[in-house]
Amino acid sequence: MMHCTMDDLLALAAREGSAWARQHAVGCAACRAELEALYQRVAQLKALPARRPARDRWPAVRDAVLAERRRRRERWGVSGLAAAAALAGVLVFRPFWTKPVDAAELARVKQESATLEQQLERYDPDARVMSGRTAALAAALEDRIAVIDGELAQLGPPEAPARPADLVTLWQQRVELMEQLVSVHVTRAAYMGL
């Protein structure tokens, strides 16, 4: 004879059991005893006290959470104030430690660039035969010089430069590239660090 499963007994306890399970539980002493034990367990579980936190602890928990929020807010406030002070210090005191662009330096670099261009014209690189590698290197240097010339044109007219420090830096880069180009044409070097 087949007995009711635990699922069948639980369904009977919930008053949702099948007709077969109801008939079997009425006729079988073992299943009836198991069903009675199930009813007792449910009653014992219902008799247990409810586990809820005591109401008098809620204010302490709330105060702890609010105190942590306040500490966090104060920490960010102090950090933000320190960052703002540092930024203000940088903006206020920056002119004292930056080196002003020297007009003489700019004139010197421009003169050096003009001198290197004159050397290239005297050399007349178009009239000489050079290897393919040397020609490619010279073309790459000329392209880089053209890029710098474009950046110099974007900075504004020479009478009123927008950013003098950038202007000096670009002219220095142009002079370095011109020196490499002169070296390539004069010595026919195959490698200049490109």
N, C-alpha and C positions, 0 to 999 in steps of 0.2 A: 504494500500500500504506500502510496506517495503522500508525503506530508507537505504542508504549506511552507513556502520559502519565507525568508525574512521580509522580502518585498511584499509578499501576499499578506503577512501579518501586519506590517506597517500600514498597508492600504486598508485593512480591516479596522485598525485602530483609528484611522482617519475617516472611517465610515465610507470608504470608497472601494472596498474589496469586491471581487467578482462573486458571482452567485456560487460557483464551485467552491471558492475559499470559504464562504459563509457556511455552506452545508458541511464542508469537511471539518471546520472548527467546532461546529455543534456536535458532530459525531466522534471526533478524535480527542481523547483525553490529553495526549501529549501536546497537540497544537493548541488546545484550549488553555493548558497550563502555561505554555510559552506566551500566548496572547495576554494572559492575566499578568505575567511577570513584566511584559512590555508596558501594560497600563500602569503598573506600580513604578517602573523606572521613569515614565513620563511624569507621574505625580510627584516623585521625589525631585526631579529636575525643576518642576514648577515651584516646588516648595523652597528651593534655594533662594537666599537673599539676592537682590539685584546688586550688581557690582557697578556702582557709579561713584565718581569722585565726590568727595564732600563739598558742599556748596561754600563752606567757609574758606576753602583753599583758592577759589577763583581770584579773589583780589590779589593774593600774593603772586599768583602766576602772571596776572595782567601787569602788576607793578614791575616784575622782573623783565617782561617783554618790553615794556615802555622804557625802562632804564637802559636796556641794551640798544634800543633804537636811538635814544638820546646820546649815548656814548658814541655810536656810529656817526650820527649827525655831527657831533662836536669834532670828531676826528677828521671828517671830511671838511668841516668848516675851517679848522686850523690848517689842514693841508692846502685847501683852496686859497686861503689867505696868504700862505707862504709862497705858493706858486704865483699869485698875483703880484706880491711884493718883488719876487725875483724878476718877473717880466718887466715891471715898472723900473727896477734898477737897471736892467739891460737897456731899456729904451732911453732912460735919462742919462746914464753914465757912458753909453757907447761912444759918443763923440770924443771922449777924453782918451780912450785907449786905441782908437783906430788911427792909423797913419794916414794923413791927408795925401791925396794924390799930388805928386810933385810935377809941376808943369815942365820943369827941366828934364825930368825922367821921360815924360811923354815925348818931348822934343828930341831927346837923345835917341830913343827907340825908333822914332820916325826917320831920323837922319840915317841911322844904321840900316834901316830897310831900304832907303833910297840909294845908299852906297852899294848895297848888295845887288839891287836892280841894275845899277850902272855896270857892275862887274859882269853880270849876265849878258848885258847888251854888248860889252866889249868882247866877250868870249865868242859870241855869235854861235849858239848851239845848233841853229838850223843848218849851218853850212858844214857841219861835221857829221861823220858817220859814227854811229854807236851801236852797240849790241842791242838785241831785243830786250834783254833783261834790264839793261841800263835805261833804255827808252821807256819801258814800263814803269820803272822806279821814278824816273823824272816826271812822267805823266801823273803818277799817283801823288807826288809832292805838289805838282801844279794844281791838281784838283783840291787838295787840302788847303792850299793857299787861296784858291778861289772861294772856298767855303768861308774862310776867315774874312776875306774881303767883303763877302755878302753880309756877314755879321757886323763888320765895321760900318757898312753902309746903313744898316738898320739902327745903329746906335744914335744916329743923328748927325747934324753938320759939325764939322770940327770946331767952329767958333763957339758953339754952346753944346758941348757933349752932355747927354742925359746921365750917363753913369761913368764918371772919369776912371774909377778903379777898373771897371770892365774894359774900358777903352785901352788902358795901359796893358792889361793882361793879354788882350787880343793882339796888340801890336808886338808884344814880346813873343807870342806864339808865332806870329807871322815872320819875325826875324829869325827864329830858330828854324822854321821850315825853309826860309830863303837860304840860310847858311847850308843846310843839307842839300838844297838844290844846286847851289854853286859848287859844293863839294862833289856832287854826282857828275856835273858837267866837266869840272876841271880834272878830277882824278879818275873819272869813269868808274867809280866804286859800284859794285853790284849789290851791296847790301848796306843800308843806312839805319837799320833798326826799325823798319816798318813791318 
